[in-house]
């Protein structure tokens, strides 16, 4: 009996020791994961504050796979919004307003509505804002309903204009077009790798100035040229302005 008791005591001791070891290892693992997540969150927030949204997005996505974090969800949604990925921004704003409605301000309703409009979900966007104004701002609700009625009256007149891309347009950001003489000059991401750098905001190449003959802008095979190789730094060149005499 004494031998059996000794064996049982040894088994109990081994099991107890094993449980303690597992507990310690689990605690170390959880601590390690927590520290890693905190490090990722700090990095993501730094990227976000610097408007490097394309770098912040994967870090926020990684964090939110294992934990709920209000700040991370807000910043993730905004990162998609500001980098013009309206589908993913819409998905995250929807979740944010469903789960954390009490902790967000008016701006998130407006941004969510904008993402819906960008996806041609105008009725859904208007219904969202109506519900918000009905609870928070009755005066704004009346004004908003008048705006909707005004737009519906314009729409009822039919499509008097059509808007479409030119043959020279690309999927990336293009803006700031002006006519100078027989040329149209505009800003667009460079077509070459600009010193190995990309713009942290949207992950596109940095901007350069391009030109195209005015008479050719409607041609599908029209060619654009770099406006000036001398105006070509490591960062952006955009929004060109000429003096009245055209010499500067």
C-alpha positions in Angstrom: 0.0 0.0 0.0 2.9 2.3 0.8 4.4 1.6 -2.6 1.1 2.4 -4.3 0.7 5.6 -2.4 4.2 6.6 -3.4 3.5 5.9 -7.1 0.2 7.8 -6.9 2.0 10.8 -5.3 4.7 10.7 -8.0 2.0 10.7 -10.7 0.1 13.5 -9.1 3.3 15.5 -8.8 4.2 14.9 -12.5 0.7 15.9 -13.6 0.8 19.0 -11.4 4.2 19.9 -12.7 3.0 19.4 -16.3 0.0 21.6 -15.8 2.1 24.3 -14.3 4.6 24.0 -17.2 1.7 24.2 -19.8 0.2 27.2 -18.0 3.6 29.0 -17.9 4.2 28.3 -21.6 0.7 29.4 -22.5 1.1 32.6 -20.5 4.5 33.2 -22.3 2.8 32.6 -25.7 -0.1 34.9 -25.0 2.3 37.6 -23.7 4.4 37.2 -26.8 1.4 37.5 -29.1 0.1 40.5 -27.2 3.5 42.3 -27.5 3.6 41.5 -31.2 0.1 42.8 -31.7 0.9 46.0 -29.7 4.0 46.5 -31.8 1.9 46.1 -35.0 -0.6 48.5 -33.7 2.0 51.1 -32.9 3.5 50.7 -36.4 0.1 50.9 -38.1 -0.9 54.0 -36.2 2.4 55.7 -37.2 1.8 54.9 -40.9 -1.8 56.1 -40.6 -0.7 59.4 -38.9 1.7 60.0 -41.8 -1.1 59.2 -44.3 0.8 56.0 -45.5 -2.5 54.2 -45.8 -1.3 51.4 -48.1 1.3 50.4 -45.4 -1.2 50.7 -42.5 -3.9 48.6 -44.1 -2.2 45.1 -43.9 -1.2 45.7 -40.3 -4.7 46.7 -39.2 -6.1 43.7 -41.0 -3.6 41.4 -39.2 -4.5 42.9 -35.8 -8.3 42.6 -36.3 -8.0 38.9 -37.2 -7.3 38.1 -33.5 -8.8 41.0 -31.5 -11.5 43.7 -31.5 -10.1 47.2 -31.4 -12.2 50.2 -32.1 -9.3 52.5 -33.1 -8.0 49.9 -35.5 -11.4 49.4 -37.2 -11.9 53.2 -37.6 -8.4 53.7 -39.0 -8.7 50.7 -41.3 -12.0 52.0 -42.7 -10.5 55.4 -43.2 -7.4 54.0 -44.8 -9.5 52.2 -47.4 -11.7 55.4 -47.8 -8.7 57.7 -48.4 -7.0 55.3 -50.8 -10.2 55.1 -52.8 -11.1 51.5 -52.2 -14.8 52.3 -51.6 -16.0 48.7 -51.5 -13.8 47.7 -48.6 -14.2 51.0 -46.9 -18.0 50.5 -47.1 -17.8 47.0 -45.5 -15.7 48.3 -42.6 -17.9 51.4 -42.0 -21.0 49.2 -42.0 -19.4 47.0 -39.3 -18.3 50.0 -37.3 -21.7 51.6 -37.2 -23.4 48.3 -36.4 -21.1 47.3 -33.5 -19.8 50.6 -32.2 -22.6 53.0 -33.1 -22.4 54.7 -29.7 -18.7 55.5 -30.0 -18.6 57.2 -33.4 -19.5 60.7 -34.6 -21.4 62.1 -37.5 -18.4 62.0 -39.9 -18.6 58.2 -40.1 -22.2 58.2 -41.2 -21.3 60.7 -43.9 -18.2 58.7 -45.1 -20.2 55.5 -45.1 -22.9 57.3 -47.2 -20.2 58.5 -49.6 -18.9 54.9 -50.1 -22.5 53.8 -50.9 -22.9 56.6 -53.4 -19.6 55.6 -55.0 -21.0 52.2 -55.6 -24.3 53.6 -57.1 -26.3 52.7 -54.0 -27.9 56.1 -53.7 -31.1 55.1 -52.1 -29.3 53.1 -49.4 -27.1 56.1 -48.8 -30.0 58.5 -48.5 -32.0 56.1 -46.2 -28.9 55.9 -43.9 -28.6 59.7 -43.6 -32.4 60.1 -43.2 -32.3 57.8 -40.2 -29.3 59.6 -38.7 -30.8 63.1 -39.1 -34.2 61.9 -37.8 -32.6 61.0 -34.5 -29.9 63.7 -34.3 -30.9 66.8 -36.4 -34.5 67.3 -37.5 -33.7 70.7 -39.1 -31.0 69.1 -41.3 -33.4 66.3 -42.1 -35.9 68.8 -43.7 -33.1 70.4 -45.7 -31.8 67.0 -46.8 -35.2 65.8 -48.0 -35.5 69.0 -50.1 -32.1 68.3 -51.6 -33.2 64.8 -52.6 -36.4 66.1 -54.1 -34.5 68.7 -56.1 -32.1 66.1 -57.5 -35.0 63.8 -58.4 -36.6 66.6 -60.4 -33.4 67.1 -62.3 -33.1 63.4 -62.9 -36.7 63.3 -64.3 -35.6 65.7 -67.1 -33.6 62.8 -68.6 -29.9 62.3 -69.4 -28.9 65.5 -71.2 -25.2 64.9 -70.9 -22.9 61.9 -71.0 -19.6 61.7 -69.2 -16.9 59.3 -70.2 -13.1 58.8 -70.0 -10.8 60.1 -72.7 -8.6 57.7 -74.6 -5.6 59.0 -72.8 -7.0 58.3 -69.3 -5.5 55.6 -67.1 -6.9 53.9 -64.0 -4.6 55.9 -61.7 -5.1 59.5 -60.4 -5.0 62.2 -63.1 -5.9 65.8 -62.5 -5.0 69.4 -62.8 -5.4 69.6 -66.6 -4.9 73.0 -68.3 -4.6 74.1 -71.9 -1.4 75.9 -72.8 -1.2 76.8 -76.5 -2.0 73.7 -78.5 -1.1 71.4 -75.6 -3.1 70.0 -72.6 -0.8 69.5 -69.6 -1.9 67.4 -66.6 -0.6 65.6 -63.6 -0.4 61.8 -63.4 1.6 59.0 -61.8 4.9 58.6 -63.6 5.0 55.7 -66.1 8.5 54.8 -64.9 9.7 53.6 -61.5 10.6 56.9 -59.9 13.9 56.2 -58.0 12.3 53.1 -56.6 9.8 55.1 -54.5 6.0 55.0 -54.3 3.6 57.3 -52.7 2.6 56.0 -49.3 -1.0 57.4 -49.5 -2.2 55.2 -52.3 0.8 53.0 -53.3 0.9 54.6 -56.8 4.0 56.1 -58.4 4.8 59.7 -57.6 3.3 62.4 -59.9 4.9 63.9 -63.0 3.6 66.4 -65.6 2.4 65.1 -69.0 1.3 66.7 -72.1 -0.8 65.8 -75.1 -1.8 67.7 -78.3 -5.2 69.3 -77.7 -6.6 68.1 -81.0 -5.7 64.5 -80.1 -7.2 64.1 -76.7 -10.3 62.3 -78.1 -8.3 59.8 -80.0 -8.0 56.4 -78.3 -4.5 55.9 -79.5 -3.2 59.4 -78.7 0.2 59.4 -77.0 1.1 61.5 -74.0 4.6 62.8 -73.4 6.5 63.9 -70.3 6.2 67.7 -70.1 9.8 68.2 -68.9 12.6 65.9 -67.9 14.2 68.9 -66.0 11.2 69.0 -63.7 11.6 65.6 -62.2 12.4 65.2 -58.5 12.0 62.2 -56.3 8.5 63.3 -55.2 5.5 65.0 -56.8 5.3 67.5 -59.7 1.7 68.6 -60.1 -0.7 71.5 -60.7 1.4 73.4 -63.2 0.7 77.2 -63.5 2.0 79.6 -66.2 2.4 83.3 -66.1 0.2 85.3 -68.5 3.0 85.7 -71.1 3.6 81.9 -71.0 7.3 82.3 -70.4 7.4 81.2 -66.7 
